[in-house]
Amino acid sequence: MNQALATARLQLRPLASGDEALYVRLYTDPVSMAHITMAQTPDAATRGFRAALAAQAQVPPQRLFWVLYDHVLQEQVGLLGLDLDEPGGGEVGALIPPEHQGRGYATDAITALADHAFGTLGLRRLHTRHAAGHGLAHGLMQGLGFQPGDPVPGPHPQRWSLTPETWARRQGNCDPLT
């Protein structure tokens, strides 16, 4: 189920055992984690990485992860995740380190993921959430066509959702199933 995806400049390949250093670096960096949660300890991030690989390996998988690789820079520029947390739907999350934020990587990656989620996986809804005041995430969700939901209490009160119909209209396609 977890297959490689691509955009004009990014290769999104499934998270693999050789990606532990990237995963641990991102999840232990307080700046990268500032709008998500507290940075993890190296041990906790290593356990999280192993749990991510295990969840991705389940049949059917509960969570899918991709490493974002920029062809031009020839380097890894972040992570993308899809948590299949409800029937026919999933939560999207991107973790882009500060040095690569604001360059459109999350837009490219989530665009590829939405095409895959609605086309190949047949999902009926993608959703996401973020911390209040996270301007980059707010702009990203608006730009991708996600619709805002009612805020909820907690550390990630801003909610957004996207349906295949809204995605198809955004892409200029009247038929959400093509």
MIDO-167037 format. One line per field, with one value per residue (C-alpha): chain; residue number from 0; x, y, z. Coordinates in steps of 0.001 Angstrom, whole numbers. Each point is the difference from the previous one (the first is absolute). Last residue first. Layout:
BEGIN
mol A|...
seq NUM|...
X X|...
Y Y|...
Z Z|...
***
This chain:
BEGIN
mol A|A|A|A|A|A|A|A|A|A|A|A|A|A|A|A|A|A|A|A|A|A|A|A|A|A|A|A|A|A|A|A|A|A|A|A|A|A|A|A|A|A|A|A|A|A|A|A|A|A|A|A|A|A|A|A|A|A|A|A|A|A|A|A|A|A|A|A|A|A|A|A|A|A|A|A|A|A|A|A|A|A|A|A|A|A|A|A|A|A|A|A|A|A|A|A|A|A|A|A|A|A|A|A|A|A|A|A|A|A|A|A|A|A|A|A|A|A|A|A|A|A|A|A|A|A|A|A|A|A|A|A|A|A|A|A|A|A|A|A|A|A|A|A|A|A|A|A|A|A|A|A|A|A|A|A|A|A|A|A|A|A|A|A|A|A|A|A|A|A|A|A|A|A|A|A|A|A
seq 177|176|175|174|173|172|171|170|169|168|167|166|165|164|163|162|161|160|159|158|157|156|155|154|153|152|151|150|149|148|147|146|145|144|143|142|141|140|139|138|137|136|135|134|133|132|131|130|129|128|127|126|125|124|123|122|121|120|119|118|117|116|115|114|113|112|111|110|109|108|107|106|105|104|103|102|101|100|99|98|97|96|95|94|93|92|91|90|89|88|87|86|85|84|83|82|81|80|79|78|77|76|75|74|73|72|71|70|69|68|67|66|65|64|63|62|61|60|59|58|57|56|55|54|53|52|51|50|49|48|47|46|45|44|43|42|41|40|39|38|37|36|35|34|33|32|31|30|29|28|27|26|25|24|23|22|21|20|19|18|17|16|15|14|13|12|11|10|9|8|7|6|5|4|3|2|1|0
X -10749|-2318|-499|-1562|-50|3772|1546|2456|-1811|-3309|1438|1340|-3367|-1713|2660|-560|2335|-90|1512|194|1724|-35|3319|1155|-3449|-3528|-1718|-229|-2906|1127|1903|-245|3107|524|3775|645|-2214|1819|3434|-929|-1149|3055|2377|-1917|151|-1932|-2099|1690|-844|-2505|-452|-2673|-330|-3373|-1614|3030|152|3622|1030|-1902|-981|3063|2442|-1110|-121|3509|1504|-1569|1106|3614|56|-1656|2235|3082|-1132|3139|-1331|1705|3253|2400|-2737|-280|-3128|-2313|-3183|-3223|-3098|-2823|-1961|-3360|-2120|-566|1847|3586|1963|2958|1740|3501|2459|3649|2555|2620|2218|2793|969|-585|-1525|-1729|-1493|-763|-3064|-53|-3416|-2091|-3167|-2050|-2485|1240|-2286|1887|2490|3401|-746|-917|3261|2132|-1686|424|3728|249|-1946|2333|2965|-1720|-561|3647|1242|-2209|-3024|-637|-3172|-3043|-967|602|3526|976|2435|1417|274|1924|-390|-2699|1920|3367|-1607|-1846|3027|2292|-2557|-366|1962|-2835|-2367|-2583|-1788|1338|-1221|2218|-258|663|-2681|-2052|390|-1580|1566|-2400|-1593|-2833
Y 10454|-601|3643|780|3755|309|3439|-1149|2043|-1468|-3524|727|1342|-3131|-2321|1532|2200|785|2579|374|2722|-912|-1868|278|-558|1317|-249|2464|-490|-1197|1765|-1334|-1383|1498|-419|3724|208|-2927|1424|3488|-1338|-2268|2905|2301|-2273|2333|-2729|-3381|-2322|-2518|-2143|-1806|-2121|-1344|-2578|-2259|-2112|-1089|493|3139|1835|-867|28|3382|1342|-1372|1615|3340|-530|-407|2980|2320|-1268|670|3467|1886|1597|-2526|-1653|1432|-297|-3793|-1269|-2365|-598|-1433|-1446|-1622|-2723|-972|-2801|-1642|2118|386|-883|2138|1443|1331|2192|498|2648|1440|-2974|1025|104|3751|-396|-3340|1045|-3067|-102|-3113|-1638|-1457|-2092|-822|-2704|-2421|-2741|-2153|1426|1129|3745|-426|-1907|2605|2814|-1896|-365|3722|859|-2188|1854|3334|-1009|-1005|3222|2046|1522|3612|1340|14|1053|3722|55|-3495|1170|2618|-2435|-2551|-3500|-1090|1299|-1540|-3303|-355|945|-2392|-2844|169|-3181|-2181|1318|2771|-314|2186|3426|1227|3728|2516|-615|-2047|-3634|-2781|-3246|-2644|-817|-2421
Z -12263|2951|922|-3406|-676|-271|341|2696|2634|-1153|299|3493|1156|-1303|1426|3439|2043|3700|2361|3783|2051|3689|119|3642|1434|-283|-3383|-2870|-2399|-3375|-2747|-3559|-1661|-3456|-238|406|3070|1617|-779|1191|3374|291|-649|2352|3035|2312|1549|-243|-2850|-1233|-3069|-1922|-3095|-1011|-2273|-464|-3145|534|-3624|-979|3181|2055|-2928|-1350|3565|683|-3089|968|3614|-1143|-2363|2527|2822|-2122|-1025|1012|3191|2247|-1092|2607|2614|-304|-1803|1832|-1972|1393|-1614|1951|-1693|-1308|-1417|3369|2584|1206|-3107|1150|-3045|523|-1849|932|-845|-2343|-831|-2322|-3650|-177|-3466|566|3365|2143|2245|2189|110|2794|71|3066|860|-2651|-1266|560|2465|-1311|338|3653|631|-1786|1952|3285|-707|-712|3134|2093|-1524|695|3636|403|-1644|2341|-1644|-916|1575|-2207|-3512|-520|1484|-1243|-2677|2392|2924|-2104|1467|-2477|-3016|879|1070|-3309|-2085|1912|-166|-3769|-803|1321|-2651|-357|-3310|-2798|-949|-2845|-383|-2778|-2621|2452|943|2029|1220|1217|3279|-717
***
